[in-house]
């Protein structure tokens, strides 16, 4: 049996599986695993949200320099 496409959840999108499917010319349909997009961070390496400023602050107390909007233009939500 020749496999052309693999459909799975985020567990299938780990780095090893992504590399394997590229090598074997297989399409992988899966939500990206957070470890792939964000890497592995320890709790102390996380950012904290400053509610008053509406921005994130890193553990060295540096605040984000701008706010970025995401999503489509002109869509209420």
PyMOL Python script that loads the backbone (N, CA, C, O; Angstrom):
from pymol import cmd

cmd.read_pdbstr("""\
ATOM      1  N   UNK A   1       0.839  -1.167   0.000  1.00  0.00           N
ATOM      2  CA  UNK A   1       0.000   0.000   0.000  1.00  0.00           C
ATOM      3  C   UNK A   1       0.891   1.239   0.000  1.00  0.00           C
ATOM      4  O   UNK A   1       1.818   1.336   0.804  1.00  0.00           O
ATOM      5  N   UNK A   2       0.618   2.175  -0.887  1.00  0.00           N
ATOM      6  CA  UNK A   2       1.374   3.419  -0.941  1.00  0.00           C
ATOM      7  C   UNK A   2       0.581   4.493  -0.206  1.00  0.00           C
ATOM      8  O   UNK A   2      -0.573   4.766  -0.539  1.00  0.00           O
ATOM      9  N   UNK A   3       1.210   5.098   0.793  1.00  0.00           N
ATOM     10  CA  UNK A   3       0.577   6.158   1.568  1.00  0.00           C
ATOM     11  C   UNK A   3       0.936   7.488   0.929  1.00  0.00           C
ATOM     12  O   UNK A   3       2.113   7.790   0.729  1.00  0.00           O
ATOM     13  N   UNK A   4      -0.082   8.286   0.608  1.00  0.00           N
ATOM     14  CA  UNK A   4       0.138   9.590   0.005  1.00  0.00           C
ATOM     15  C   UNK A   4      -0.103  10.728   0.989  1.00  0.00           C
ATOM     16  O   UNK A   4       0.548  11.769   0.908  1.00  0.00           O
ATOM     17  N   UNK A   5      -1.041  10.531   1.922  1.00  0.00           N
ATOM     18  CA  UNK A   5      -1.414  11.572   2.873  1.00  0.00           C
ATOM     19  C   UNK A   5      -1.669  10.948   4.235  1.00  0.00           C
ATOM     20  O   UNK A   5      -2.279   9.884   4.343  1.00  0.00           O
ATOM     21  N   UNK A   6      -1.187  11.634   5.284  1.00  0.00           N
ATOM     22  CA  UNK A   6      -1.463  11.231   6.662  1.00  0.00           C
ATOM     23  C   UNK A   6      -2.233  12.362   7.313  1.00  0.00           C
ATOM     24  O   UNK A   6      -1.801  13.514   7.270  1.00  0.00           O
ATOM     25  N   UNK A   7      -3.382  12.040   7.923  1.00  0.00           N
ATOM     26  CA  UNK A   7      -4.200  13.025   8.618  1.00  0.00           C
ATOM     27  C   UNK A   7      -4.183  12.662  10.100  1.00  0.00           C
ATOM     28  O   UNK A   7      -4.470  11.523  10.468  1.00  0.00           O
ATOM     29  N   UNK A   8      -3.847  13.633  10.949  1.00  0.00           N
ATOM     30  CA  UNK A   8      -3.789  13.351  12.371  1.00  0.00           C
ATOM     31  C   UNK A   8      -3.908  14.607  13.208  1.00  0.00           C
ATOM     32  O   UNK A   8      -4.058  15.709  12.682  1.00  0.00           O
ATOM     33  N   UNK A   9      -3.839  14.428  14.518  1.00  0.00           N
ATOM     34  CA  UNK A   9      -3.901  15.573  15.418  1.00  0.00           C
ATOM     35  C   UNK A   9      -2.497  16.142  15.635  1.00  0.00           C
ATOM     36  O   UNK A   9      -1.554  15.768  14.937  1.00  0.00           O
ATOM     37  N   UNK A  10      -2.367  17.041  16.600  1.00  0.00           N
ATOM     38  CA  UNK A  10      -1.094  17.727  16.835  1.00  0.00           C
ATOM     39  C   UNK A  10       0.037  16.772  17.214  1.00  0.00           C
ATOM     40  O   UNK A  10       1.207  17.102  17.018  1.00  0.00           O
ATOM     41  N   UNK A  11      -0.285  15.608  17.746  1.00  0.00           N
ATOM     42  CA  UNK A  11       0.754  14.644  18.117  1.00  0.00           C
ATOM     43  C   UNK A  11       1.527  14.157  16.892  1.00  0.00           C
ATOM     44  O   UNK A  11       2.685  13.760  17.018  1.00  0.00           O
ATOM     45  N   UNK A  12       0.913  14.180  15.722  1.00  0.00           N
ATOM     46  CA  UNK A  12       1.575  13.723  14.493  1.00  0.00           C
ATOM     47  C   UNK A  12       2.518  14.769  13.919  1.00  0.00           C
ATOM     48  O   UNK A  12       3.311  14.456  13.030  1.00  0.00           O
ATOM     49  N   UNK A  13       2.451  16.005  14.406  1.00  0.00           N
ATOM     50  CA  UNK A  13       3.256  17.064  13.793  1.00  0.00           C
ATOM     51  C   UNK A  13       4.552  17.339  14.560  1.00  0.00           C
ATOM     52  O   UNK A  13       5.051  18.465  14.542  1.00  0.00           O
ATOM     53  N   UNK A  14       5.092  16.338  15.223  1.00  0.00           N
ATOM     54  CA  UNK A  14       6.387  16.537  15.863  1.00  0.00           C
ATOM     55  C   UNK A  14       7.472  16.585  14.790  1.00  0.00           C
ATOM     56  O   UNK A  14       7.254  16.132  13.667  1.00  0.00           O
ATOM     57  N   UNK A  15       8.622  17.121  15.126  1.00  0.00           N
ATOM     58  CA  UNK A  15       9.689  17.373  14.154  1.00  0.00           C
ATOM     59  C   UNK A  15      10.093  16.122  13.370  1.00  0.00           C
ATOM     60  O   UNK A  15      10.270  16.185  12.154  1.00  0.00           O
ATOM     61  N   UNK A  16      10.236  14.999  14.052  1.00  0.00           N
ATOM     62  CA  UNK A  16      10.634  13.762  13.380  1.00  0.00           C
ATOM     63  C   UNK A  16       9.643  13.322  12.317  1.00  0.00           C
ATOM     64  O   UNK A  16      10.038  12.878  11.239  1.00  0.00           O
ATOM     65  N   UNK A  17       8.363  13.444  12.617  1.00  0.00           N
ATOM     66  CA  UNK A  17       7.332  13.062  11.648  1.00  0.00           C
ATOM     67  C   UNK A  17       7.299  14.015  10.454  1.00  0.00           C
ATOM     68  O   UNK A  17       7.077  13.589   9.320  1.00  0.00           O
ATOM     69  N   UNK A  18       7.521  15.303  10.710  1.00  0.00           N
ATOM     70  CA  UNK A  18       7.549  16.276   9.617  1.00  0.00           C
ATOM     71  C   UNK A  18       8.705  15.956   8.675  1.00  0.00           C
ATOM     72  O   UNK A  18       8.531  15.953   7.456  1.00  0.00           O
ATOM     73  N   UNK A  19       9.883  15.688   9.233  1.00  0.00           N
ATOM     74  CA  UNK A  19      11.047  15.352   8.406  1.00  0.00           C
ATOM     75  C   UNK A  19      10.823  14.054   7.641  1.00  0.00           C
ATOM     76  O   UNK A  19      11.166  13.967   6.462  1.00  0.00           O
ATOM     77  N   UNK A  20      10.255  13.044   8.294  1.00  0.00           N
ATOM     78  CA  UNK A  20      10.011  11.742   7.653  1.00  0.00           C
ATOM     79  C   UNK A  20       9.055  11.885   6.466  1.00  0.00           C
ATOM     80  O   UNK A  20       9.290  11.320   5.397  1.00  0.00           O
ATOM     81  N   UNK A  21       7.966  12.655   6.668  1.00  0.00           N
ATOM     82  CA  UNK A  21       6.996  12.800   5.573  1.00  0.00           C
ATOM     83  C   UNK A  21       7.588  13.582   4.404  1.00  0.00           C
ATOM     84  O   UNK A  21       7.234  13.335   3.251  1.00  0.00           O
ATOM     85  N   UNK A  22       8.480  14.518   4.689  1.00  0.00           N
ATOM     86  CA  UNK A  22       9.141  15.246   3.595  1.00  0.00           C
ATOM     87  C   UNK A  22      10.065  14.315   2.817  1.00  0.00           C
ATOM     88  O   UNK A  22      10.089  14.349   1.587  1.00  0.00           O
ATOM     89  N   UNK A  23      10.825  13.482   3.529  1.00  0.00           N
ATOM     90  CA  UNK A  23      11.744  12.538   2.878  1.00  0.00           C
ATOM     91  C   UNK A  23      10.999  11.547   1.985  1.00  0.00           C
ATOM     92  O   UNK A  23      11.457  11.214   0.892  1.00  0.00           O
ATOM     93  N   UNK A  24       9.850  11.083   2.463  1.00  0.00           N
ATOM     94  CA  UNK A  24       9.083  10.051   1.753  1.00  0.00           C
ATOM     95  C   UNK A  24       8.039  10.639   0.807  1.00  0.00           C
ATOM     96  O   UNK A  24       7.256   9.895   0.217  1.00  0.00           O
ATOM     97  N   UNK A  25       8.019  11.982   0.654  1.00  0.00           N
ATOM     98  CA  UNK A  25       7.053  12.653  -0.222  1.00  0.00           C
ATOM     99  C   UNK A  25       5.611  12.303   0.155  1.00  0.00           C
ATOM    100  O   UNK A  25       4.792  11.969  -0.702  1.00  0.00           O
ATOM    101  N   UNK A  26       5.324  12.388   1.446  1.00  0.00           N
ATOM    102  CA  UNK A  26       3.981  12.131   1.984  1.00  0.00           C
ATOM    103  C   UNK A  26       3.436  13.458   2.491  1.00  0.00           C
ATOM    104  O   UNK A  26       4.156  14.221   3.136  1.00  0.00           O
ATOM    105  N   UNK A  27       2.155  13.739   2.199  1.00  0.00           N
ATOM    106  CA  UNK A  27       1.518  14.953   2.708  1.00  0.00           C
ATOM    107  C   UNK A  27       1.078  14.703   4.150  1.00  0.00           C
ATOM    108  O   UNK A  27       0.466  13.678   4.451  1.00  0.00           O
ATOM    109  N   UNK A  28       1.393  15.644   5.035  1.00  0.00           N
ATOM    110  CA  UNK A  28       1.001  15.553   6.442  1.00  0.00           C
ATOM    111  C   UNK A  28      -0.009  16.651   6.736  1.00  0.00           C
ATOM    112  O   UNK A  28       0.286  17.837   6.592  1.00  0.00           O
ATOM    113  N   UNK A  29      -1.206  16.244   7.149  1.00  0.00           N
ATOM    114  CA  UNK A  29      -2.261  17.185   7.496  1.00  0.00           C
ATOM    115  C   UNK A  29      -2.502  17.053   8.994  1.00  0.00           C
ATOM    116  O   UNK A  29      -3.153  16.114   9.451  1.00  0.00           O
ATOM    117  N   UNK A  30      -1.963  18.015   9.759  1.00  0.00           N
ATOM    118  CA  UNK A  30      -2.106  17.998  11.215  1.00  0.00           C
ATOM    119  C   UNK A  30      -1.838  19.391  11.758  1.00  0.00           C
ATOM    120  O   UNK A  30      -1.016  20.136  11.224  1.00  0.00           O
ATOM    121  N   UNK A  31      -2.544  19.728  12.828  1.00  0.00           N
ATOM    122  CA  UNK A  31      -2.298  20.992  13.504  1.00  0.00           C
ATOM    123  C   UNK A  31      -0.879  20.950  14.059  1.00  0.00           C
ATOM    124  O   UNK A  31      -0.447  19.920  14.577  1.00  0.00           O
ATOM    125  N   UNK A  32      -0.150  22.062  13.954  1.00  0.00           N
ATOM    126  CA  UNK A  32       1.227  22.078  14.438  1.00  0.00           C
ATOM    127  C   UNK A  32       1.278  21.926  15.948  1.00  0.00           C
ATOM    128  O   UNK A  32       0.517  22.559  16.680  1.00  0.00           O
ATOM    129  N   UNK A  33       2.179  21.084  16.393  1.00  0.00           N
ATOM    130  CA  UNK A  33       2.404  20.854  17.810  1.00  0.00           C
ATOM    131  C   UNK A  33       3.027  22.113  18.410  1.00  0.00           C
ATOM    132  O   UNK A  33       3.940  22.681  17.809  1.00  0.00           O
ATOM    133  N   UNK A  34       2.559  22.570  19.582  1.00  0.00           N
ATOM    134  CA  UNK A  34       3.130  23.771  20.192  1.00  0.00           C
ATOM    135  C   UNK A  34       4.642  23.687  20.399  1.00  0.00           C
ATOM    136  O   UNK A  34       5.317  24.716  20.378  1.00  0.00           O
ATOM    137  N   UNK A  35       5.183  22.499  20.595  1.00  0.00           N
ATOM    138  CA  UNK A  35       6.632  22.371  20.766  1.00  0.00           C
ATOM    139  C   UNK A  35       7.374  22.714  19.477  1.00  0.00           C
ATOM    140  O   UNK A  35       8.536  23.118  19.521  1.00  0.00           O
ATOM    141  N   UNK A  36       6.714  22.556  18.333  1.00  0.00           N
ATOM    142  CA  UNK A  36       7.335  22.903  17.055  1.00  0.00           C
ATOM    143  C   UNK A  36       7.293  24.414  16.849  1.00  0.00           C
ATOM    144  O   UNK A  36       8.279  25.007  16.412  1.00  0.00           O
ATOM    145  N   UNK A  37       6.158  25.041  17.160  1.00  0.00           N
ATOM    146  CA  UNK A  37       6.012  26.472  16.908  1.00  0.00           C
ATOM    147  C   UNK A  37       6.653  27.335  17.978  1.00  0.00           C
ATOM    148  O   UNK A  37       7.167  28.411  17.672  1.00  0.00           O
ATOM    149  N   UNK A  38       6.633  26.882  19.240  1.00  0.00           N
ATOM    150  CA  UNK A  38       7.130  27.703  20.336  1.00  0.00           C
ATOM    151  C   UNK A  38       8.388  27.155  20.984  1.00  0.00           C
ATOM    152  O   UNK A  38       9.044  27.859  21.751  1.00  0.00           O
ATOM    153  N   UNK A  39       8.729  25.928  20.694  1.00  0.00           N
ATOM    154  CA  UNK A  39       9.866  25.298  21.347  1.00  0.00           C
ATOM    155  C   UNK A  39       9.480  24.872  22.760  1.00  0.00           C
ATOM    156  O   UNK A  39       8.353  25.101  23.200  1.00  0.00           O
ATOM    157  N   UNK A  40      10.403  24.264  23.452  1.00  0.00           N
ATOM    158  CA  UNK A  40      10.146  23.846  24.821  1.00  0.00           C
ATOM    159  C   UNK A  40      10.652  24.929  25.760  1.00  0.00           C
ATOM    160  O   UNK A  40      11.849  25.214  25.802  1.00  0.00           O
ATOM    161  N   UNK A  41       9.756  25.520  26.498  1.00  0.00           N
ATOM    162  CA  UNK A  41      10.127  26.572  27.445  1.00  0.00           C
ATOM    163  C   UNK A  41       9.820  26.118  28.859  1.00  0.00           C
ATOM    164  O   UNK A  41       8.817  25.454  29.118  1.00  0.00           O
ATOM    165  N   UNK A  42      10.702  26.490  29.757  1.00  0.00           N
ATOM    166  CA  UNK A  42      10.433  26.245  31.164  1.00  0.00           C
ATOM    167  C   UNK A  42       9.500  27.333  31.659  1.00  0.00           C
ATOM    168  O   UNK A  42       9.413  28.406  31.060  1.00  0.00           O
ATOM    169  N   UNK A  43       8.808  27.061  32.741  1.00  0.00           N
ATOM    170  CA  UNK A  43       7.830  27.996  33.290  1.00  0.00           C
ATOM    171  C   UNK A  43       8.434  29.386  33.532  1.00  0.00           C
ATOM    172  O   UNK A  43       7.783  30.394  33.258  1.00  0.00           O
ATOM    173  N   UNK A  44       9.675  29.449  34.043  1.00  0.00           N
ATOM    174  CA  UNK A  44      10.275  30.747  34.335  1.00  0.00           C
ATOM    175  C   UNK A  44      10.647  31.519  33.080  1.00  0.00           C
ATOM    176  O   UNK A  44      10.928  32.715  33.167  1.00  0.00           O
ATOM    177  N   UNK A  45      10.658  30.883  31.925  1.00  0.00           N
ATOM    178  CA  UNK A  45      10.993  31.558  30.679  1.00  0.00           C
ATOM    179  C   UNK A  45       9.793  32.148  29.970  1.00  0.00           C
ATOM    180  O   UNK A  45       9.935  32.721  28.889  1.00  0.00           O
ATOM    181  N   UNK A  46       8.626  32.022  30.550  1.00  0.00           N
ATOM    182  CA  UNK A  46       7.412  32.495  29.896  1.00  0.00           C
ATOM    183  C   UNK A  46       7.228  33.995  30.068  1.00  0.00           C
ATOM    184  O   UNK A  46       7.811  34.613  30.959  1.00  0.00           O
ATOM    185  N   UNK A  47       6.422  34.554  29.212  1.00  0.00           N
ATOM    186  CA  UNK A  47       6.069  35.959  29.304  1.00  0.00           C
ATOM    187  C   UNK A  47       4.853  36.115  30.216  1.00  0.00           C
ATOM    188  O   UNK A  47       4.033  35.205  30.334  1.00  0.00           O
ATOM    189  N   UNK A  48       4.750  37.258  30.847  1.00  0.00           N
ATOM    190  CA  UNK A  48       3.596  37.567  31.690  1.00  0.00           C
ATOM    191  C   UNK A  48       2.813  38.680  31.003  1.00  0.00           C
ATOM    192  O   UNK A  48       3.391  39.531  30.327  1.00  0.00           O
ATOM    193  N   UNK A  49       1.495  38.667  31.181  1.00  0.00           N
ATOM    194  CA  UNK A  49       0.639  39.669  30.561  1.00  0.00           C
ATOM    195  C   UNK A  49       0.368  40.786  31.556  1.00  0.00           C
ATOM    196  O   UNK A  49      -0.109  40.526  32.661  1.00  0.00           O
ATOM    197  N   UNK A  50       0.667  42.031  31.178  1.00  0.00           N
ATOM    198  CA  UNK A  50       0.382  43.195  31.995  1.00  0.00           C
ATOM    199  C   UNK A  50      -0.983  43.720  31.579  1.00  0.00           C
ATOM    200  O   UNK A  50      -1.132  44.298  30.502  1.00  0.00           O
ATOM    201  N   UNK A  51      -1.991  43.514  32.445  1.00  0.00           N
ATOM    202  CA  UNK A  51      -3.365  43.886  32.095  1.00  0.00           C
ATOM    203  C   UNK A  51      -3.533  45.391  31.935  1.00  0.00           C
ATOM    204  O   UNK A  51      -4.284  45.842  31.069  1.00  0.00           O
ATOM    205  N   UNK A  52      -2.833  46.183  32.770  1.00  0.00           N
ATOM    206  CA  UNK A  52      -2.971  47.639  32.687  1.00  0.00           C
ATOM    207  C   UNK A  52      -2.479  48.179  31.353  1.00  0.00           C
ATOM    208  O   UNK A  52      -3.121  49.037  30.746  1.00  0.00           O
ATOM    209  N   UNK A  53      -1.331  47.670  30.898  1.00  0.00           N
ATOM    210  CA  UNK A  53      -0.764  48.127  29.624  1.00  0.00           C
ATOM    211  C   UNK A  53      -1.345  47.362  28.444  1.00  0.00           C
ATOM    212  O   UNK A  53      -1.285  47.830  27.307  1.00  0.00           O
ATOM    213  N   UNK A  54      -1.908  46.188  28.711  1.00  0.00           N
ATOM    214  CA  UNK A  54      -2.434  45.354  27.622  1.00  0.00           C
ATOM    215  C   UNK A  54      -1.339  44.766  26.768  1.00  0.00           C
ATOM    216  O   UNK A  54      -1.540  44.519  25.579  1.00  0.00           O
ATOM    217  N   UNK A  55      -0.149  44.533  27.376  1.00  0.00           N
ATOM    218  CA  UNK A  55       1.003  44.019  26.641  1.00  0.00           C
ATOM    219  C   UNK A  55       1.726  42.961  27.464  1.00  0.00           C
ATOM    220  O   UNK A  55       1.494  42.815  28.664  1.00  0.00           O
ATOM    221  N   UNK A  56       2.612  42.224  26.788  1.00  0.00           N
ATOM    222  CA  UNK A  56       3.384  41.184  27.450  1.00  0.00           C
ATOM    223  C   UNK A  56       4.719  41.721  27.950  1.00  0.00           C
ATOM    224  O   UNK A  56       5.306  42.628  27.360  1.00  0.00           O
ATOM    225  N   UNK A  57       5.188  41.130  29.068  1.00  0.00           N
ATOM    226  CA  UNK A  57       6.452  41.511  29.682  1.00  0.00           C
ATOM    227  C   UNK A  57       7.291  40.245  29.841  1.00  0.00           C
ATOM    228  O   UNK A  57       6.791  39.225  30.316  1.00  0.00           O
ATOM    229  N   UNK A  58       8.571  40.307  29.442  1.00  0.00           N
ATOM    230  CA  UNK A  58       9.444  39.146  29.598  1.00  0.00           C
ATOM    231  C   UNK A  58       9.971  39.075  31.025  1.00  0.00           C
ATOM    232  O   UNK A  58       9.726  39.980  31.824  1.00  0.00           O
ATOM    233  N   UNK A  59      10.695  38.004  31.350  1.00  0.00           N
ATOM    234  CA  UNK A  59      11.171  37.834  32.724  1.00  0.00           C
ATOM    235  C   UNK A  59      12.220  38.879  33.110  1.00  0.00           C
ATOM    236  O   UNK A  59      12.488  39.062  34.297  1.00  0.00           O
ATOM    237  N   UNK A  60      12.823  39.572  32.129  1.00  0.00           N
ATOM    238  CA  UNK A  60      13.767  40.654  32.420  1.00  0.00           C
ATOM    239  C   UNK A  60      13.038  41.995  32.545  1.00  0.00           C
ATOM    240  O   UNK A  60      13.673  43.049  32.582  1.00  0.00           O
ATOM    241  N   UNK A  61      11.706  41.951  32.609  1.00  0.00           N
ATOM    242  CA  UNK A  61      10.840  43.133  32.785  1.00  0.00           C
ATOM    243  C   UNK A  61      10.854  44.085  31.598  1.00  0.00           C
ATOM    244  O   UNK A  61      10.622  45.281  31.775  1.00  0.00           O
ATOM    245  N   UNK A  62      11.121  43.588  30.385  1.00  0.00           N
ATOM    246  CA  UNK A  62      11.028  44.403  29.177  1.00  0.00           C
ATOM    247  C   UNK A  62       9.633  44.227  28.593  1.00  0.00           C
ATOM    248  O   UNK A  62       9.179  43.109  28.351  1.00  0.00           O
ATOM    249  N   UNK A  63       8.969  45.344  28.373  1.00  0.00           N
ATOM    250  CA  UNK A  63       7.611  45.290  27.837  1.00  0.00           C
ATOM    251  C   UNK A  63       7.650  45.272  26.313  1.00  0.00           C
ATOM    252  O   UNK A  63       8.559  45.831  25.699  1.00  0.00           O
ATOM    253  N   UNK A  64       6.669  44.633  25.719  1.00  0.00           N
ATOM    254  CA  UNK A  64       6.556  44.614  24.259  1.00  0.00           C
ATOM    255  C   UNK A  64       6.530  46.053  23.747  1.00  0.00           C
ATOM    256  O   UNK A  64       6.046  46.953  24.432  1.00  0.00           O
ATOM    257  N   UNK A  65       7.053  46.262  22.539  1.00  0.00           N
ATOM    258  CA  UNK A  65       7.147  47.632  22.024  1.00  0.00           C
ATOM    259  C   UNK A  65       5.946  48.040  21.183  1.00  0.00           C
ATOM    260  O   UNK A  65       5.752  49.225  20.910  1.00  0.00           O
ATOM    261  N   UNK A  66       5.151  47.082  20.779  1.00  0.00           N
ATOM    262  CA  UNK A  66       3.966  47.430  20.000  1.00  0.00           C
ATOM    263  C   UNK A  66       2.934  46.320  20.105  1.00  0.00           C
ATOM    264  O   UNK A  66       3.246  45.192  20.489  1.00  0.00           O
ATOM    265  N   UNK A  67       1.700  46.660  19.757  1.00  0.00           N
ATOM    266  CA  UNK A  67       0.630  45.667  19.702  1.00  0.00           C
ATOM    267  C   UNK A  67       0.436  45.296  18.241  1.00  0.00           C
ATOM    268  O   UNK A  67       0.459  46.162  17.367  1.00  0.00           O
ATOM    269  N   UNK A  68       0.248  44.024  17.979  1.00  0.00           N
ATOM    270  CA  UNK A  68       0.016  43.578  16.605  1.00  0.00           C
ATOM    271  C   UNK A  68      -1.388  43.010  16.520  1.00  0.00           C
ATOM    272  O   UNK A  68      -1.799  42.216  17.366  1.00  0.00           O
ATOM    273  N   UNK A  69      -2.097  43.407  15.530  1.00  0.00           N
ATOM    274  CA  UNK A  69      -3.443  42.864  15.305  1.00  0.00           C
ATOM    275  C   UNK A  69      -3.343  41.670  14.393  1.00  0.00           C
ATOM    276  O   UNK A  69      -2.581  41.676  13.426  1.00  0.00           O
ATOM    277  N   UNK A  70      -4.113  40.644  14.699  1.00  0.00           N
ATOM    278  CA  UNK A  70      -4.160  39.487  13.835  1.00  0.00           C
ATOM    279  C   UNK A  70      -5.581  39.261  13.377  1.00  0.00           C
ATOM    280  O   UNK A  70      -6.530  39.677  14.041  1.00  0.00           O
ATOM    281  N   UNK A  71      -5.726  38.604  12.249  1.00  0.00           N
ATOM    282  CA  UNK A  71      -7.061  38.320  11.744  1.00  0.00           C
ATOM    283  C   UNK A  71      -7.340  39.097  10.478  1.00  0.00           C
ATOM    284  O   UNK A  71      -6.469  39.775   9.932  1.00  0.00           O
ATOM    285  N   UNK A  72      -8.568  38.982  10.028  1.00  0.00           N
ATOM    286  CA  UNK A  72      -8.968  39.627   8.782  1.00  0.00           C
ATOM    287  C   UNK A  72      -9.458  41.034   9.036  1.00  0.00           C
ATOM    288  O   UNK A  72      -9.998  41.341  10.099  1.00  0.00           O
ATOM    289  N   UNK A  73      -9.261  41.887   8.041  1.00  0.00           N
ATOM    290  CA  UNK A  73      -9.742  43.262   8.132  1.00  0.00           C
ATOM    291  C   UNK A  73     -11.256  43.287   7.955  1.00  0.00           C
ATOM    292  O   UNK A  73     -11.821  42.505   7.191  1.00  0.00           O
ATOM    293  N   UNK A  74     -11.894  44.191   8.670  1.00  0.00           N
ATOM    294  CA  UNK A  74     -13.313  44.431   8.484  1.00  0.00           C
ATOM    295  C   UNK A  74     -14.238  43.323   8.982  1.00  0.00           C
ATOM    296  O   UNK A  74     -15.416  43.307   8.625  1.00  0.00           O
ATOM    297  N   UNK A  75     -13.736  42.406   9.789  1.00  0.00           N
ATOM    298  CA  UNK A  75     -14.578  41.341  10.314  1.00  0.00           C
ATOM    299  C   UNK A  75     -14.793  41.601  11.790  1.00  0.00           C
ATOM    300  O   UNK A  75     -13.833  41.707  12.553  1.00  0.00           O
ATOM    301  N   UNK A  76     -16.054  41.705  12.196  1.00  0.00           N
ATOM    302  CA  UNK A  76     -16.359  41.950  13.606  1.00  0.00           C
ATOM    303  C   UNK A  76     -16.073  40.692  14.407  1.00  0.00           C
ATOM    304  O   UNK A  76     -16.262  39.579  13.915  1.00  0.00           O
ATOM    305  N   UNK A  77     -15.622  40.866  15.625  1.00  0.00           N
ATOM    306  CA  UNK A  77     -15.381  39.666  16.399  1.00  0.00           C
ATOM    307  C   UNK A  77     -14.721  39.893  17.625  1.00  0.00           C
ATOM    308  O   UNK A  77     -14.461  38.948  18.370  1.00  0.00           O
TER     309      UNK A  77
END
""", "prot")
cmd.dss("prot")
cmd.show_as("cartoon", "prot")
cmd.util.cbc("prot")
cmd.orient("prot")
